[in-house]
């Protein structure tokens, strides 16, 4: 945005120099003094999975000089070209990242923006769509419900995730789709906390659900 917030102005692009094909930067998050951005490559040939954007020099509080912006591609997965579904930076210095590629949908975490650790999830959860920290718990929204684990451990085992609430009570037919099924990769079902309660958004009919923990 311009300094007066009245218009959009060009800052950076990727790849640079331009190559034949179609790329775009997708979801972004600020972490560790940098912007982390997802990459979408329509042809699936992109060697990197994300880019970081940082200011290499002195900028003012609102904007870094354009000639000081540095864009760096980074490969994390084996094959590259991962599609970013969600970023989440918590208040304890951790960055969580949900991606989709040939490996499937994977949740990863980093504490430095360099080394990424894969977080194993319970098979019954289905594919993850969103994650957030609530107090001393890490809370995950997946296709089959909401799960949590103590946040003290950086990478908990799959069996350390406990179901808070599952979709079983929402489905009226045996083969009915979960309202959190991941079939729109740019609009995965979200989770949020408000006034002491958890809320999740469904992908069908614009429904909003308040989470009631299973007893």
MARSE-454653 format. One record per residue: x, y, z of N, C-alpha, C in turn; residue number from 0; residue in one letter. Coordinates in nm, 3 decimals. Example, Ala and Ser with C-alpha at 12.3 -4.5 7.8 and 13.67 -1.06 7.14 Angstrom:
BEGIN
neast,nnorth,nup,caeast,canorth,caup,ceast,cnorth,cup,nr,rest
1.319,-0.569,0.780,1.230,-0.450,0.780,1.320,-0.330,0.780,0,A
1.285,-0.225,0.708,1.367,-0.106,0.714,1.290,0.003,0.787,1,S
***
This chain:
BEGIN
neast,nnorth,nup,caeast,canorth,caup,ceast,cnorth,cup,nr,rest
0.084,-0.119,0.000,0.000,0.000,0.000,0.088,0.125,0.000,0,X
0.033,0.232,-0.056,0.103,0.360,-0.050,0.103,0.408,0.095,1,X
0.189,0.505,0.123,0.202,0.556,0.260,0.070,0.609,0.315,2,X
-0.015,0.665,0.227,-0.142,0.718,0.274,-0.255,0.616,0.263,3,X
-0.219,0.489,0.228,-0.314,0.377,0.222,-0.423,0.397,0.117,4,X
-0.396,0.480,0.015,-0.499,0.510,-0.085,-0.490,0.422,-0.208,5,X
-0.377,0.354,-0.230,-0.362,0.275,-0.351,-0.258,0.165,-0.330,6,X
-0.262,0.067,-0.416,-0.164,-0.042,-0.414,-0.043,0.000,-0.497,7,X
0.075,-0.033,-0.449,0.197,-0.001,-0.523,0.282,-0.127,-0.536,8,X
0.354,-0.138,-0.644,0.440,-0.255,-0.668,0.557,-0.257,-0.570,9,X
0.588,-0.376,-0.518,0.703,-0.390,-0.429,0.803,-0.493,-0.482,10,X
0.762,-0.619,-0.495,0.852,-0.724,-0.541,0.776,-0.820,-0.631,11,X
0.852,-0.906,-0.699,0.788,-1.012,-0.776,0.872,-1.140,-0.766,12,X
0.810,-1.248,-0.812,0.877,-1.378,-0.811,0.813,-1.464,-0.919,13,X
0.896,-1.536,-0.999,1.044,-1.536,-1.000,1.098,-1.411,-1.070,14,X
1.218,-1.380,-1.038,1.286,-1.266,-1.098,1.430,-1.307,-1.130,15,X
1.469,-1.308,-1.259,1.393,-1.261,-1.374,1.277,-1.353,-1.410,16,X
1.181,-1.297,-1.480,1.061,-1.369,-1.521,1.096,-1.488,-1.609,17,X
1.022,-1.600,-1.588,1.036,-1.719,-1.672,0.902,-1.751,-1.734,18,X
0.903,-1.826,-1.844,0.778,-1.866,-1.908,0.695,-1.949,-1.811,19,X
0.569,-1.917,-1.797,0.481,-1.988,-1.705,0.397,-1.891,-1.626,20,X
0.326,-1.945,-1.527,0.238,-1.863,-1.444,0.269,-1.889,-1.297,21,X
0.308,-1.787,-1.225,0.335,-1.794,-1.081,0.250,-1.690,-1.010,22,X
0.225,-1.715,-0.884,0.173,-1.609,-0.798,0.210,-1.638,-0.653,23,X
0.228,-1.531,-0.577,0.250,-1.545,-0.434,0.114,-1.553,-0.366,24,X
0.102,-1.641,-0.265,-0.028,-1.665,-0.204,-0.028,-1.617,-0.059,25,X
-0.067,-1.703,0.033,-0.080,-1.662,0.173,0.054,-1.616,0.230,26,X
0.048,-1.514,0.316,0.169,-1.458,0.375,0.155,-1.444,0.525,27,X
0.271,-1.440,0.593,0.274,-1.417,0.737,0.404,-1.346,0.771,28,X
0.400,-1.265,0.875,0.522,-1.199,0.923,0.580,-1.282,1.036,29,X
0.709,-1.313,1.026,0.774,-1.398,1.127,0.924,-1.371,1.126,30,X
0.981,-1.349,1.243,1.125,-1.332,1.254,1.182,-1.219,1.173,31,X
1.108,-1.109,1.158,1.157,-0.995,1.082,1.147,-1.010,0.932,32,X
1.079,-1.116,0.886,1.063,-1.140,0.743,0.916,-1.165,0.713,33,X
0.882,-1.156,0.585,0.753,-1.203,0.536,0.775,-1.339,0.470,34,X
0.700,-1.437,0.513,0.700,-1.569,0.451,0.578,-1.577,0.360,35,X
0.598,-1.617,0.235,0.489,-1.622,0.138,0.487,-1.756,0.068,36,X
0.368,-1.806,0.045,0.352,-1.928,-0.034,0.366,-1.899,-0.182,37,X
0.391,-2.004,-0.259,0.407,-1.992,-0.404,0.306,-2.084,-0.472,38,X
0.241,-2.034,-0.575,0.163,-2.121,-0.663,0.223,-2.117,-0.803,39,X
0.264,-2.233,-0.850,0.317,-2.249,-0.985,0.219,-2.338,-1.060,40,X
0.154,-2.284,-1.161,0.049,-2.358,-1.231,0.100,-2.484,-1.298,41,X
0.228,-2.486,-1.335,0.284,-2.603,-1.404,0.349,-2.702,-1.309,42,X
0.363,-2.666,-1.182,0.419,-2.759,-1.085,0.567,-2.784,-1.100,43,X
0.640,-2.692,-1.162,0.784,-2.711,-1.184,0.869,-2.630,-1.089,44,X
0.806,-2.548,-1.004,0.880,-2.459,-0.915,0.967,-2.539,-0.819,45,X
1.098,-2.511,-0.813,1.186,-2.587,-0.724,1.171,-2.550,-0.577,46,X
1.119,-2.431,-0.548,1.105,-2.386,-0.410,0.963,-2.406,-0.359,47,X
0.949,-2.401,-0.227,0.819,-2.416,-0.163,0.765,-2.286,-0.105,48,X
0.854,-2.192,-0.077,0.814,-2.065,-0.018,0.918,-1.961,-0.053,49,X
0.883,-1.835,-0.030,0.980,-1.728,-0.043,0.978,-1.646,0.086,50,X
1.092,-1.587,0.118,1.098,-1.488,0.225,1.129,-1.353,0.165,51,X
1.072,-1.250,0.225,1.093,-1.113,0.182,1.142,-1.035,0.303,52,X
1.258,-0.973,0.291,1.312,-0.899,0.404,1.377,-0.771,0.356,53,X
1.397,-0.681,0.449,1.457,-0.552,0.419,1.606,-0.557,0.450,54,X
1.688,-0.540,0.348,1.833,-0.543,0.365,1.883,-0.399,0.374,55,X
1.859,-0.337,0.487,1.899,-0.198,0.502,1.807,-0.125,0.597,56,X
1.821,0.004,0.603,1.743,0.086,0.695,1.615,0.132,0.626,57,X
1.503,0.094,0.684,1.374,0.140,0.635,1.304,0.218,0.744,58,X
1.198,0.291,0.707,1.121,0.359,0.811,1.016,0.262,0.866,59,X
0.934,0.309,0.956,0.839,0.221,1.024,0.732,0.167,0.930,60,X
0.705,0.238,0.822,0.595,0.197,0.735,0.638,0.124,0.610,61,X
0.761,0.149,0.561,0.796,0.092,0.432,0.947,0.081,0.416,62,X
0.991,-0.032,0.364,1.131,-0.052,0.331,1.156,0.001,0.191,63,X
1.266,0.068,0.166,1.296,0.111,0.030,1.295,-0.008,-0.066,64,X
1.235,0.012,-0.181,1.217,-0.099,-0.274,1.349,-0.164,-0.314,65,X
1.453,-0.085,-0.330,1.581,-0.141,-0.372,1.652,-0.217,-0.260,66,X
1.594,-0.215,-0.139,1.651,-0.290,-0.028,1.575,-0.418,0.003,67,X
1.467,-0.444,-0.068,1.389,-0.565,-0.046,1.458,-0.685,-0.111,68,X
1.474,-0.790,-0.034,1.541,-0.911,-0.083,1.440,-1.028,-0.079,69,X
1.420,-1.091,-0.193,1.330,-1.205,-0.205,1.413,-1.331,-0.224,70,X
1.392,-1.428,-0.136,1.472,-1.551,-0.139,1.380,-1.673,-0.142,71,X
1.398,-1.758,-0.241,1.322,-1.882,-0.248,1.384,-1.989,-0.159,72,X
1.300,-2.072,-0.100,1.349,-2.177,-0.012,1.274,-2.307,-0.040,73,X
1.351,-2.414,-0.051,1.293,-2.546,-0.072,1.296,-2.623,0.060,74,X
1.181,-2.676,0.098,1.168,-2.751,0.222,1.131,-2.896,0.194,75,X
1.041,-2.917,0.101,0.997,-3.052,0.069,1.092,-3.118,-0.030,76,X
1.075,-3.247,-0.048,1.164,-3.322,-0.139,1.146,-3.280,-0.284,77,X
1.022,-3.252,-0.324,0.995,-3.226,-0.465,0.974,-3.079,-0.497,78,X
0.959,-2.992,-0.396,0.931,-2.851,-0.421,0.788,-2.830,-0.466,79,X
0.756,-2.705,-0.501,0.624,-2.667,-0.555,0.510,-2.697,-0.458,80,X
0.536,-2.694,-0.327,0.429,-2.715,-0.231,0.334,-2.595,-0.233,81,X
0.205,-2.624,-0.218,0.104,-2.519,-0.213,0.074,-2.488,-0.066,82,X
0.091,-2.363,-0.028,0.065,-2.323,0.110,-0.085,-2.311,0.134,83,X
-0.133,-2.382,0.237,-0.274,-2.376,0.276,-0.296,-2.284,0.396,84,X
-0.198,-2.277,0.485,-0.214,-2.195,0.605,-0.079,-2.169,0.671,85,X
-0.063,-2.046,0.722,0.046,-2.010,0.813,-0.016,-1.976,0.949,86,X
0.060,-2.002,1.055,0.018,-1.954,1.186,0.142,-1.932,1.272,87,X
0.163,-1.807,1.314,0.274,-1.773,1.403,0.218,-1.751,1.543,88,X
0.267,-1.827,1.641,0.214,-1.811,1.776,0.298,-1.713,1.856,89,X
0.256,-1.686,1.978,0.324,-1.586,2.061,0.449,-1.640,2.128,90,X
0.482,-1.768,2.105,0.599,-1.829,2.165,0.715,-1.845,2.065,91,X
0.704,-1.781,1.949,0.813,-1.784,1.853,0.813,-1.904,1.760,92,X
0.697,-1.970,1.747,0.687,-2.083,1.655,0.604,-2.045,1.533,93,X
0.643,-2.096,1.419,0.567,-2.075,1.296,0.520,-2.211,1.245,94,X
0.390,-2.224,1.227,0.330,-2.348,1.177,0.290,-2.327,1.031,95,X
0.299,-2.434,0.954,0.281,-2.423,0.808,0.212,-2.550,0.758,96,X
0.098,-2.534,0.695,0.025,-2.647,0.634,0.040,-2.637,0.483,97,X
0.087,-2.745,0.422,0.112,-2.745,0.278,0.051,-2.867,0.211,98,X
0.035,-2.856,0.080,-0.014,-2.965,-0.004,0.081,-2.984,-0.120,99,X
0.128,-3.108,-0.140,0.201,-3.144,-0.262,0.192,-3.295,-0.279,100,X
0.288,-3.353,-0.350,0.283,-3.497,-0.377,0.292,-3.581,-0.250,101,X
0.343,-3.522,-0.143,0.353,-3.593,-0.016,0.220,-3.596,0.058,102,X
0.122,-3.520,0.010,-0.006,-3.507,0.079,-0.015,-3.373,0.149,103,X
-0.104,-3.364,0.248,-0.119,-3.242,0.327,-0.041,-3.262,0.456,104,X
0.053,-3.170,0.483,0.148,-3.188,0.592,0.150,-3.063,0.679,105,X
0.156,-3.084,0.810,0.175,-2.975,0.905,0.320,-2.976,0.951,106,X
0.385,-2.859,0.940,0.524,-2.845,0.984,0.536,-2.729,1.082,107,X
0.647,-2.729,1.156,0.673,-2.621,1.251,0.821,-2.585,1.247,108,X
0.850,-2.458,1.273,0.988,-2.412,1.283,1.000,-2.314,1.399,109,X
1.120,-2.305,1.454,1.146,-2.206,1.560,1.249,-2.103,1.514,110,X
1.298,-2.118,1.390,1.396,-2.023,1.339,1.373,-1.982,1.194,111,X
1.272,-2.039,1.129,1.245,-2.007,0.989,1.336,-2.078,0.891,112,X
1.428,-2.160,0.941,1.522,-2.232,0.856,1.495,-2.382,0.855,113,X
1.494,-2.440,0.973,1.472,-2.585,0.984,1.325,-2.612,1.013,114,X
1.264,-2.696,0.931,1.123,-2.730,0.945,1.109,-2.875,0.989,115,X
1.023,-2.896,1.089,0.998,-3.029,1.142,0.855,-3.071,1.107,116,X
0.839,-3.193,1.058,0.706,-3.245,1.026,0.637,-3.293,1.152,117,X
0.511,-3.257,1.168,0.435,-3.295,1.286,0.341,-3.411,1.251,118,X
0.364,-3.529,1.307,0.274,-3.642,1.281,0.137,-3.617,1.342,119,X
0.033,-3.654,1.270,-0.104,-3.632,1.314,-0.179,-3.764,1.321,120,X
-0.281,-3.775,1.405,-0.357,-3.900,1.413,-0.431,-3.928,1.283,121,X
-0.428,-4.051,1.240,-0.491,-4.088,1.114,-0.640,-4.056,1.111,122,X
-0.705,-4.069,1.227,-0.849,-4.047,1.232,-0.887,-3.900,1.217,123,X
-0.788,-3.811,1.223,-0.818,-3.668,1.210,-0.850,-3.629,1.066,124,X
-0.796,-3.702,0.969,-0.805,-3.658,0.831,-0.702,-3.551,0.803,125,X
-0.717,-3.481,0.693,-0.619,-3.381,0.655,-0.638,-3.251,0.735,126,X
-0.529,-3.188,0.777,-0.539,-3.064,0.855,-0.578,-2.945,0.768,127,X
-0.656,-2.853,0.826,-0.693,-2.732,0.753,-0.650,-2.604,0.825,128,X
-0.637,-2.608,0.958,-0.597,-2.487,1.031,-0.542,-2.528,1.167,129,X
-0.465,-2.439,1.227,-0.403,-2.467,1.357,-0.387,-2.336,1.432,130,X
-0.398,-2.342,1.564,-0.376,-2.223,1.645,-0.342,-2.265,1.788,131,X
-0.282,-2.172,1.861,-0.251,-2.197,2.001,-0.357,-2.129,2.087,132,X
-0.408,-2.205,2.184,-0.506,-2.153,2.278,-0.455,-2.185,2.419,133,X
-0.405,-2.085,2.488,-0.349,-2.109,2.621,-0.229,-2.201,2.612,134,X
-0.232,-2.311,2.686,-0.122,-2.407,2.685,-0.148,-2.525,2.592,135,X
-0.245,-2.509,2.499,-0.276,-2.616,2.405,-0.256,-2.569,2.261,136,X
-0.212,-2.661,2.177,-0.211,-2.640,2.033,-0.337,-2.708,1.980,137,X
-0.418,-2.632,1.908,-0.548,-2.682,1.863,-0.547,-2.694,1.711,138,X
-0.591,-2.807,1.662,-0.590,-2.838,1.519,-0.731,-2.861,1.468,139,X
-0.765,-2.797,1.358,-0.888,-2.831,1.286,-0.850,-2.919,1.168,140,X
-0.914,-3.033,1.160,-0.890,-3.126,1.050,-1.025,-3.168,0.992,141,X
-1.021,-3.248,0.889,-1.144,-3.284,0.820,-1.243,-3.359,0.909,142,X
-1.193,-3.430,1.008,-1.281,-3.512,1.092,-1.307,-3.454,1.229,143,X
-1.260,-3.332,1.255,-1.291,-3.273,1.384,-1.181,-3.183,1.436,144,X
-1.191,-3.150,1.564,-1.097,-3.061,1.631,-1.017,-3.143,1.731,145,X
-0.885,-3.126,1.729,-0.795,-3.205,1.813,-0.700,-3.109,1.885,146,X
-0.646,-3.154,1.998,-0.552,-3.068,2.070,-0.442,-3.151,2.132,147,X
-0.332,-3.082,2.163,-0.218,-3.145,2.229,-0.150,-3.040,2.314,148,X
-0.085,-3.077,2.423,-0.012,-2.977,2.501,0.093,-2.906,2.415,149,X
0.098,-2.774,2.423,0.187,-2.696,2.336,0.332,-2.697,2.382,150,X
0.358,-2.753,2.501,0.495,-2.750,2.553,0.591,-2.827,2.464,151,X
0.544,-2.935,2.403,0.629,-3.019,2.319,0.625,-2.967,2.176,152,X
0.743,-2.944,2.116,0.748,-2.887,1.982,0.685,-2.979,1.879,153,X
0.721,-3.106,1.882,0.667,-3.203,1.786,0.610,-3.322,1.864,154,X
0.483,-3.316,1.899,0.422,-3.428,1.972,0.404,-3.550,1.882,155,X
0.399,-3.666,1.942,0.368,-3.787,1.868,0.222,-3.785,1.823,156,X
0.191,-3.864,1.722,0.054,-3.867,1.670,-0.046,-3.905,1.778,157,X
-0.006,-3.997,1.868,-0.100,-4.043,1.971,-0.116,-3.945,2.087,158,X
-0.044,-3.832,2.082,-0.058,-3.730,2.186,-0.164,-3.626,2.152,159,X
-0.220,-3.637,2.033,-0.332,-3.550,1.995,-0.462,-3.612,2.045,160,X
-0.541,-3.536,2.117,-0.668,-3.583,2.170,-0.783,-3.514,2.099,161,X
-0.888,-3.589,2.069,-1.005,-3.532,2.003,-1.082,-3.442,2.100,162,X
-1.107,-3.319,2.061,-1.193,-3.229,2.138,-1.339,-3.250,2.096,163,X
-1.360,-3.251,1.966,-1.494,-3.272,1.911,-1.478,-3.329,1.770,164,X
-1.558,-3.426,1.735,-1.553,-3.487,1.602,-1.678,-3.450,1.522,165,X
-1.673,-3.480,1.393,-1.785,-3.443,1.305,-1.899,-3.545,1.310,166,X
-1.884,-3.653,1.384,-1.983,-3.760,1.380,-2.125,-3.710,1.406,167,X
-2.140,-3.618,1.501,-2.273,-3.568,1.533,-2.331,-3.474,1.428,168,X
-2.247,-3.424,1.337,-2.294,-3.332,1.234,-2.344,-3.403,1.109,169,X
-2.298,-3.525,1.089,-2.329,-3.597,0.964,-2.456,-3.679,0.981,170,X
-2.549,-3.661,0.889,-2.679,-3.727,0.897,-2.684,-3.855,0.815,171,X
-2.591,-3.869,0.721,-2.588,-3.987,0.635,-2.450,-4.051,0.643,172,X
-2.440,-4.183,0.626,-2.312,-4.252,0.640,-2.201,-4.199,0.550,173,X
-2.235,-4.160,0.427,-2.133,-4.116,0.332,-2.134,-3.964,0.313,174,X
-2.200,-3.892,0.400,-2.205,-3.747,0.389,-2.068,-3.686,0.414,175,X
-2.034,-3.584,0.335,-1.904,-3.519,0.349,-1.899,-3.436,0.478,176,X
-1.783,-3.436,0.537,-1.759,-3.348,0.651,-1.766,-3.203,0.604,177,X
-1.821,-3.113,0.686,-1.821,-2.971,0.647,-1.682,-2.910,0.643,178,X
-1.581,-2.986,0.689,-1.444,-2.936,0.691,-1.355,-3.008,0.588,179,X
-1.419,-3.082,0.495,-1.342,-3.150,0.392,-1.258,-3.051,0.313,180,X
-1.134,-3.085,0.291,-1.042,-2.995,0.221,-1.056,-3.015,0.071,181,X
-1.149,-2.942,0.011,-1.166,-2.951,-0.134,-1.156,-2.814,-0.202,182,X
-1.126,-2.711,-0.126,-1.096,-2.579,-0.180,-0.965,-2.534,-0.116,183,X
-0.857,-2.546,-0.191,-0.725,-2.527,-0.132,-0.693,-2.382,-0.098,184,X
-0.772,-2.289,-0.148,-0.751,-2.149,-0.113,-0.854,-2.099,-0.011,185,X
-0.933,-2.189,0.039,-1.037,-2.149,0.134,-1.063,-2.264,0.231,186,X
-0.955,-2.315,0.293,-0.970,-2.423,0.389,-1.049,-2.379,0.511,187,X
-1.115,-2.473,0.575,-1.196,-2.442,0.693,-1.109,-2.381,0.802,188,X
-1.152,-2.268,0.862,-1.070,-2.198,0.963,-1.116,-2.228,1.106,189,X
-1.028,-2.197,1.200,-1.060,-2.208,1.341,-1.020,-2.077,1.410,190,X
-1.098,-2.037,1.511,-1.069,-1.914,1.585,-1.118,-1.930,1.728,191,X
-1.059,-1.853,1.817,-1.102,-1.850,1.956,-1.158,-1.712,1.987,192,X
-1.272,-1.710,2.060,-1.333,-1.583,2.096,-1.410,-1.599,2.226,193,X
-1.380,-1.513,2.321,-1.453,-1.507,2.446,-1.460,-1.644,2.515,194,X
-1.346,-1.713,2.514,-1.336,-1.840,2.584,-1.390,-1.960,2.511,195,X
-1.431,-1.944,2.386,-1.487,-2.056,2.309,-1.412,-2.070,2.177,196,X
-1.416,-2.191,2.121,-1.359,-2.219,1.990,-1.471,-2.219,1.886,197,X
-1.440,-2.161,1.769,-1.535,-2.161,1.659,-1.463,-2.212,1.534,198,X
-1.536,-2.285,1.451,-1.481,-2.333,1.325,-1.580,-2.301,1.213,199,X
-1.525,-2.271,1.097,-1.608,-2.239,0.981,-1.618,-2.356,0.887,200,X
-1.737,-2.386,0.842,-1.758,-2.494,0.747,-1.747,-2.445,0.604,201,X
-1.726,-2.537,0.512,-1.713,-2.503,0.371,-1.843,-2.523,0.294,202,X
-1.951,-2.551,0.364,-2.079,-2.572,0.298,-2.186,-2.485,0.363,203,X
-2.245,-2.398,0.283,-2.352,-2.315,0.332,-2.309,-2.202,0.422,204,X
-2.180,-2.175,0.429,-2.132,-2.065,0.512,-2.158,-2.084,0.660,205,X
-2.161,-2.209,0.706,-2.196,-2.238,0.845,-2.080,-2.206,0.940,206,X
-2.114,-2.159,1.058,-2.019,-2.136,1.166,-2.060,-2.225,1.283,207,X
-1.963,-2.298,1.338,-1.991,-2.391,1.447,-1.914,-2.350,1.572,208,X
-1.980,-2.360,1.686,-1.911,-2.345,1.814,-1.874,-2.483,1.863,209,X
-1.749,-2.500,1.904,-1.699,-2.630,1.942,-1.744,-2.664,2.084,210,X
-1.809,-2.778,2.099,-1.846,-2.832,2.229,-1.764,-2.958,2.250,211,X
-1.681,-2.957,2.354,-1.589,-3.068,2.374,-1.664,-3.197,2.405,212,X
-1.619,-3.307,2.340,-1.675,-3.438,2.367,-1.644,-3.479,2.509,213,X
-1.739,-3.540,2.575,-1.720,-3.587,2.712,-1.676,-3.734,2.712,214,X
***
